[in-house]
Amino acid sequence: MAKELKCSDVGMKSCNFVAQGRDEKEVMTKAAEHARNAHGMTTIPPDVEKKARAAIREAQLKPFTAGQKV
C-alpha cells in the first residue's frame, strides 16, 4: 500500500504539500526535494528527518465509485 507524508505534520502548518510514494524511501526523497524547493532547506537536520519518518502513514486513498473514470 502507498505511503504519504504531510508537510503540515512536520511543523509547516501552513503548507499543504503531501509526499506520496510506494514506500518510505520514495516518500522521503520527494519530501526532501520539496523541503529544498519550497522551504529553502539545503540539508535536512537529523531531528527533522526523524520527525518526518515518524509522521509517514498509509496513504488515504479515495474510495472508487462505480462509473468513475480512472
Backbone as CSV, one residue per row, in Angstrom:
resi,resn,N_x,N_y,N_z,CA_x,CA_y,CA_z,C_x,C_y,C_z
1,MET,0.841,-1.181,0.000,0.000,0.000,0.000,0.884,1.240,0.000
2,ALA,0.413,2.290,-0.611,1.163,3.537,-0.729,1.315,4.221,0.634
3,LYS,2.349,5.039,0.714,2.636,5.796,1.938,2.525,7.278,1.623
4,GLU,2.332,8.085,2.666,2.295,9.527,2.468,2.829,10.256,3.694
5,LEU,3.277,11.482,3.437,3.771,12.362,4.491,3.222,13.755,4.213
6,LYS,2.545,14.320,5.176,2.014,15.676,5.046,3.022,16.644,5.658
7,CYS,3.388,17.642,4.884,4.354,18.634,5.360,3.856,19.287,6.649
8,SER,2.566,19.495,6.738,1.994,20.119,7.937,2.193,19.266,9.191
9,ASP,2.394,17.961,9.020,2.629,17.076,10.168,4.053,17.176,10.701
10,VAL,4.907,17.892,9.959,6.310,18.018,10.364,6.608,19.446,10.832
11,GLY,5.564,20.232,11.033,5.749,21.551,11.608,5.448,22.720,10.691
12,MET,5.279,22.467,9.396,4.967,23.542,8.454,3.445,23.641,8.333
13,LYS,2.809,24.195,9.345,1.345,24.175,9.464,0.619,24.806,8.285
14,SER,1.225,25.796,7.633,0.537,26.456,6.524,0.847,25.812,5.170
15,CYS,1.584,24.720,5.155,1.958,24.053,3.907,1.036,22.855,3.659
16,ASN,0.457,22.800,2.466,-0.483,21.725,2.128,0.152,20.596,1.325
17,PHE,1.483,20.603,1.167,2.150,19.584,0.366,2.011,18.202,1.006
18,VAL,1.780,17.201,0.159,1.723,15.813,0.605,2.632,15.001,-0.308
19,ALA,3.648,14.361,0.266,4.542,13.479,-0.490,3.953,12.082,-0.447
20,GLN,3.784,11.473,-1.618,3.272,10.106,-1.678,4.240,9.239,-2.458
21,GLY,4.309,7.974,-2.075,5.177,7.034,-2.765,4.843,5.603,-2.404
22,ARG,5.530,4.698,-3.082,5.310,3.266,-2.847,5.815,2.818,-1.489
23,ASP,6.874,3.507,-1.013,7.481,3.108,0.256,8.084,4.334,0.945
24,GLU,8.616,4.116,2.138,9.171,5.207,2.933,10.298,5.922,2.203
25,LYS,11.148,5.179,1.520,12.287,5.778,0.816,11.809,6.758,-0.253
26,GLU,10.822,6.363,-1.050,10.302,7.229,-2.106,9.639,8.477,-1.508
27,VAL,8.898,8.313,-0.435,8.252,9.442,0.234,9.310,10.415,0.765
28,MET,10.342,9.905,1.397,11.380,10.765,1.956,12.154,11.500,0.856
29,THR,12.372,10.851,-0.278,13.050,11.510,-1.394,12.219,12.689,-1.893
30,LYS,10.929,12.466,-2.070,10.041,13.543,-2.528,9.936,14.647,-1.482
31,ALA,9.874,14.276,-0.217,9.764,15.265,0.853,11.034,16.118,0.937
32,ALA,12.196,15.501,0.769,13.459,16.244,0.818,13.548,17.236,-0.340
33,GLU,13.113,16.815,-1.521,13.102,17.705,-2.683,12.163,18.894,-2.420
34,HIS,11.002,18.615,-1.862,10.046,19.665,-1.532,10.648,20.624,-0.498
35,ALA,11.293,20.088,0.525,11.883,20.923,1.574,12.927,21.882,0.991
36,ARG,13.728,21.387,0.037,14.726,22.242,-0.620,14.047,23.338,-1.440
37,ASN,13.100,22.948,-2.291,12.492,23.880,-3.234,11.499,24.851,-2.605
38,ALA,10.682,24.376,-1.695,9.618,25.213,-1.140,10.006,25.932,0.151
39,HIS,10.914,25.319,0.915,11.238,25.879,2.225,12.699,26.293,2.370
40,GLY,13.480,26.158,1.292,14.871,26.607,1.310,15.789,25.821,2.221
41,MET,15.419,24.583,2.531,16.255,23.750,3.406,17.313,23.049,2.554
42,THR,18.575,23.476,2.691,19.643,22.866,1.898,20.028,21.497,2.442
43,THR,19.830,21.301,3.729,20.032,19.986,4.349,18.854,19.735,5.289
44,ILE,18.604,18.473,5.550,17.532,18.094,6.471,18.191,17.700,7.794
45,PRO,17.980,18.495,8.843,18.576,18.158,10.140,18.072,16.797,10.636
46,PRO,18.919,16.063,11.362,18.530,14.728,11.846,17.220,14.706,12.640
47,ASP,16.966,15.738,13.438,15.726,15.744,14.221,14.498,15.910,13.321
48,VAL,14.624,16.674,12.248,13.512,16.854,11.308,13.288,15.566,10.522
49,GLU,14.384,14.906,10.123,14.250,13.636,9.406,13.557,12.597,10.281
50,LYS,13.932,12.540,11.544,13.322,11.581,12.468,11.827,11.873,12.629
51,LYS,11.485,13.149,12.768,10.080,13.550,12.907,9.298,13.209,11.636
52,ALA,9.919,13.439,10.471,9.265,13.140,9.193,9.017,11.644,9.049
53,ARG,10.018,10.838,9.344,9.852,9.381,9.226,8.741,8.879,10.150
54,ALA,8.654,9.459,11.323,7.611,9.056,12.277,6.215,9.475,11.813
55,ALA,6.143,10.507,10.963,4.848,11.026,10.502,4.333,10.335,9.238
56,ILE,5.134,9.453,8.641,4.697,8.757,7.426,3.585,7.776,7.796
57,ARG,2.524,7.820,7.005,1.345,6.977,7.236,0.947,6.274,5.950
58,GLU,0.019,5.332,6.078,-0.580,4.721,4.891,-1.336,5.821,4.160
59,ALA,-1.233,5.847,2.848,-1.897,6.883,2.059,-3.404,6.761,2.188
60,GLN,-4.051,7.910,2.261,-5.506,7.951,2.322,-6.038,7.922,0.897
61,LEU,-6.400,6.759,0.439,-6.892,6.605,-0.918,-8.381,6.897,-0.961
62,LYS,-8.797,7.593,-1.999,-10.221,7.876,-2.160,-10.914,6.608,-2.631
63,PRO,-12.079,6.293,-2.061,-12.795,5.085,-2.476,-13.249,5.191,-3.928
64,PHE,-13.193,4.075,-4.629,-13.614,4.017,-6.027,-15.130,3.953,-6.083
65,THR,-15.710,4.730,-6.977,-17.156,4.749,-7.169,-17.479,4.169,-8.534
66,ALA,-18.483,3.319,-8.617,-18.888,2.739,-9.890,-19.158,3.846,-10.904
67,GLY,-18.641,3.666,-12.107,-18.817,4.642,-13.166,-17.766,5.732,-13.174
68,GLN,-16.892,5.764,-12.159,-15.842,6.772,-12.056,-14.764,6.504,-13.104
69,LYS,-14.311,7.546,-13.783,-13.221,7.386,-14.741,-11.917,7.225,-13.984
70,VAL,-11.075,6.351,-14.478,-9.813,6.081,-13.820,-8.689,6.738,-14.539
